[in-house]
Each structure stands twice: as structure tokens, then as C-alpha cells.
């Protein structure tokens, strides 16, 4: 297996007809939303299996982290394309970073609130007066939209909720600092189980089931670049190879999990966790060939606009998504 991200083995995609000199593959830099893990397994599978190389691409995958904001990275020229959640991308667009969704591998949301049953919480109305763990750095938007939908204030009090700024771990639940915490179906929920708490002791509220699911893990580029036909072609090849990687990862979750481990330069990830994560992530891509469903987009925008006194976005975006790349990629 290749251990250096972005270095593709083998010869270049072809030879020039006249000189016989190998053509260099077109470079693409992808900035991930978070650290190397199976949440991004399709991209690593495409890299490892040579799907990008087959499309004439030399792809570099840059991991994210708590101090890395993909919109800021791409705005500064550090990436050609980023993985981001739509609420974060649309909020960034409204603030002046002209991000455009070019593909949407994730069809479903994996976000949940996970609660301990012994707190007495049985339904969302029971959140009032409780302490809930919430991720920030752009991940708070789905939660704020949900609370607005429920008409539950987020400034505390008996009728509101106390928001605990949750780190990217499950400690607040384990240490009973919060009644419920933010989890993803494919990641933190498994960490809670690994800590010895059983499913019977937990109650989960999936955003998908609550009617407030927002689009996650889409691919975004800077709007001005879409005016360049060569850039569009490069992104079309990238999306096509990426979706091939996602399909392969779905069919081979154990192998895909091991590939992710190979690219994890921190050594922090564990085999069983990555394989489990890959199995769960595959469920979120079910039903998507990478093309954004406009109805899913409109639902996300409607939820974000319904933010009461503190909406995530203040007006309906224009030009925030396009099918030009996926049409080129899949021959529509």
C-alpha cells in the first residue's frame, strides 16, 4: 500500500503523440473536513486503488482537524476542492466566501443527539432545562436550526437548554457533564459503546428522523473556478473517480477501513473502529451517485432560514450549487 498521501505510483496517463514524453497527471488537492478516518473512506479508496490515476489525476488529500476550517483553506488557495457540511458552506458563502456545491456523495445525515436513558429524557420536549453537548466550529448550525424548529431557547433557563461546547470526544456523557451529547452514527456513538455503555442504556435522536436533517460532506469549490472549462473537466474526473471509490468502499468495508489506517499518519485510529465506521458511513451514501438532489438542497436551506432570531443564513442563497460538474462526470 502507498503510505505517502498524494504520491501515485506508476507512469503518467499517457504519451504525447509527437514527442513520446509522458504527460503529467493533473493535480488536485482535496481538503477534508476532519482527520483521516473512514468518514472519507471513498476518497482514500479511490487514491489507493488507482481510480484517480486512471482519470489522469494526481490527487493530494489533506486531513483536517479542530483548527482547520476548509472554507478558509480553499479561500486562501490551499485546496482545489473541500469536504464540508452544507450549513457551514452556505454560512461561509453568505459571509463572502463564494463556495459552490459541485457534488453530494452523502445522501443522509449521520448526526444525532445521544442521551442517557436514566436522565428521564424521552422526547425532544424533555430537552428543556437540560444540558446538551454541541460541537461548534460550524457544526453547531444543525443543532441551532433544530432547537429553533422546536422553539426551545439555547440560552439556558427552565424553558431552554444549556449548551455545553463539546470537544470532539464523548467525555461529557461519560462524566455526566451533559444529559445528551452530539454524536455521529459512524463515529462517536461507537465510542460511547466502546466505553462500556450499552445500547439499552441510551436513547438517540437522529436528525434524519426529526425532520431537520441537513446535508453533510458535500464537495465544494470556489465559484470563480467554475468559469474555467479545464477546471470543470478536472473536477468531473475527480468526482467520477471519487464516486467509484465510494462504491468500492461500500462493497469492501473491511478493506477500505484498512486503507484508511494506512493513510493515518498519526497512528491514532483503531482497526475495529475504522471498519465499523466505514460500514456506517456507507449507509449515508446509499441512494447517491454524487449528484446533488435539488429537493435535498431546498430542504436544507428552508431549515437554515427558519432560525428565528439567530438564523444560520439570512436570505436564500443564489448560485450555491451546480450540476455542471456531475453532468460532465456522468454524461447527463
N, C-alpha and C positions, 0 to 999 in steps of 0.2 A: 504494500500500500504506500501511496505517496504521503509524506509527512510534512511537506512544506506547502502551505496554502498558496495557491496561485501558480505553482510551477507545474505545468502539464508536460507529461513525458511524450516522447515520440517526435516525429518530424512535423513540420508545419503542414497546413492543409493541402498544399499543392505546389506545383512548379509553374513559373511564368512560361508562356508558350515560346518566347523568343530566347530568353537568356538561360533558362533552366535553373534560375536561382529560386530557392524556396521562399514562398510568401510568408510573412509573419502573420500569426493569428491576430485578430482584432482584440484589443484589450478591453476588459470590462471589470470595473471594481464595484462589488456589492457590499454595502454596509448593513450589517444585521442590527436588529433592534436590541438584542441581548447577547449573552455569552454563547460560546459554542455549545450547542445542545441539540437534541433531536427535534426541537421546535422548528429547526431549519434543516432537517434531515434531507429533504428533497434536493436542496442546493448542493450539499456535500455529496450526495449520491450521484448527482449529475457530474460533479467535478471528478470524483473518484472513478466513475465508470467511463469517462471519456466522452460524455454526451456533449459537453461544451466544445471539446476539441473537434468533434465531428461536425459541429456548426461553424468551425473556423474561429473559435473564440479562445482567448487566454484569460481566464476568469480568476480574479483575486477576491477571496471572501474575507472581509474584516469583521471580527467579532465585535459586539457591543459590550455594554456594561453600565453600571449605575451612573457613571459620569460621562457617558457618551450619548448625545442626542442625535439620532440620524438626520433630522431636518437641518440641524446646524452643520453637520458634517457635509452634507451634499451642497448646502448653500455656500460653504467655504471651498468647494471644489474637491473635496476629499473622496467623493464617490460618484459613480455614474447613475446608480440606482440604489434605492434603500428599501428595507423592510420596515413598515410602520403600521400602527393601527390607524384606521380612518379618522377617529375623533382627534387624535394628535395631529394628523396630516392636515385636516381641514382647519383646525385651530391655527396651525402654523401658516397655512395659506392666508387666512384672514389677517394674520399679523405681518404679512408681507413676504413670506417665503413661498413662491408660486409652485407648489407641488401638484403633480397630476398623477392620478392612479392610472397605470397602464395595464395592470393585470391583478387578479384577485384569486390566488390559489386557495385561500381559506374561505369556505362557504358558510361554516357555522362558527359560533363563538365558543371558546373554551372557558370563559370567565365564570366564576361562581363566588358566592359567599358561603363559607363553611362554618357551621356553628356547632357548639357542644349542646347536645340534647338536654343535659341537666341544667342548662341555663333557663329552661322553660320556654324558649322561643319555639313557636310552632308555625308562624306565618309572618310575612313581612311587616304587618301592623305591629307585631311584637318587638320590632327594632326600636321603637320609641323608648327613650331613656337608657338605651344600651350603648356600649362602646364597640365600635366596629373598626376593624383594621382595614386601611385603604392604602393602596400604592399610589405614589404621586409621580412626578416627572412625566406627565402626560397620560399616565394610566388611571388617573382619578376621574377622567371625564365620563366613562360609562357609569360609574357609581353615582356621580353627582346627577347625571341625567335620570337615573333610576329613582333616586330619592325625590327629585323634583316631580317625577311621574306619580309617586306615592304621596306627594305633598307633605313630606317629612323634612323639617329643617335640619341642616347639618351643622348648626352652631351650638348644639347641646341643649340641655334643658329636659324637662319631663316629657315634652311632646316631640323633641328632636332626637338626634343621635350625636353621640360624642365620637368624633373622628380621630382615630389613632393613626398617625402617619407610620405605616407599616414598612419595615425593611423588607428586603426580598428574601424572607425566610418565614417560618411558621411559629417562631418563638412566642409571639403574643398569645396564641391559642394555648400552646403547651404550658406557658407560665401563667395562664388565666389573666392576662392583662387586657384581653378583649373577649367579648362574648362570641364574636364571629370574626373571621379574617378573610381577606381576599385570597383566592386560590385559582389555579388553572386546572382543568380536568387532567391535563397531561403532566403536571409538574408538582406544585405544592400539595395538592390533595394526596398524592402518593407519599410525600414527605411526612404528612400527618400520620398516615397509616404506618409508615416505617418507624415512627416514634412510639408505636405501641398502642395507639388509639384505634379501636375497631370501627368499622362502618356502622355498626349498630349504635354506637355512641355519638354518631354525627348526624347532622341534618344539613343538607346542601340546598342552596337556592341558585339554580342555573339561570344566568341572564337570558339564555335562549328560551327557557320555559316561562320566564316572567314577562316576555314580550318586549324586552328592552335590549335585545342582543344587537351589538354594533359590530361592524366589520373589522376584523383583525388581520394582521400580517399580509397586507397588500404590498404591491411593488409600486414605487413612486419615483418619478424623475422630475427634473426641472422643466417647466413649461417651454422655455425658450429653445431647449434642445430638440423638441419635437418638430421644430421648423426645418431641421436638417434631415433629409431623406436617408442619408447614410447612418445617422444615429438611430432612426426608426428601424432600419433594417437590422442594425446590430442588436437592438432591444428585442426585435421579433425573434431573432435566432436565440437570444438569451432566454426569452420566455418559453420558447418551444422546447429547448433543451432542459430547462428547469422543470417544466411540467412532466417531461419524460422521467426526470429524476424523482419527482413526487410519486409518479405511478409505480416506478420500480421500488421505492421505499415502502409504499403501501403493501406491495406484494412480498417484500422481503424485509420485514421489520427488524428481525434479529441482525441480519447482515448490515442494514442501514444504521442500527444503533452502534454496531462495532465500528463502522466507518466514522461516525461522529466522534467516538472515543479516540480514534487515530488522529483526528484533527484537533482535539482538545489539547492545546499546548500547556494548559495549567495543571493537567492531571487531576483536576478536582471532580470530574464526573465518574459515576459508577456504572458498571455494565448493566446490572439489573434495572437500574433507574432509567437509563437511556433506551433500553429495549421496551420497557413499559411505556415510556414517553412516546416513542415512535409509534407504538400501537394505538395510543390515544390520539395523537396528532393526525394520524391517517383518517380518523373518523371525521375530522374537521374539514378535510379537503374533499370528502365524498360529495359528488354532485357538481364539482367544478372542473372545467378543463382549462382554467386560468382566465377565462373571460368574465369580466365584471357583469353581474346581473343588475341592470338599472333599477329594478324594484328593490333590491337589497340596499343600493345606494340611497334611494329616496327614503327608505325606512330609517336608515342611519341618520340622515340629515333631519328628518322630522323629529326624531327623538332628541337630537342635539339642540334643535331650535326650541324645544319645549322645556327650556331650562329655568323658567320662572325669572327671578330677579338676577340670576347669575348664569345665563346660558353659556354653553361651550362655544357656540358661534352665534352671531347676532343677526346674520342675514343669510339667505340661501346662496350657496356658492355658485359661481358660473365657471365653466371650463375646468372643473376639478377632476374630471375623468375623461378618458378617451378609449375607443375601441380600435384606434388606428394601428396599434402595435399587435394586438391579438388577431385582428383581421389579417394583417400581413403574416403573422405566425401560423395561422391555421387555415388560411386560404378562403376566408369569408368574403 
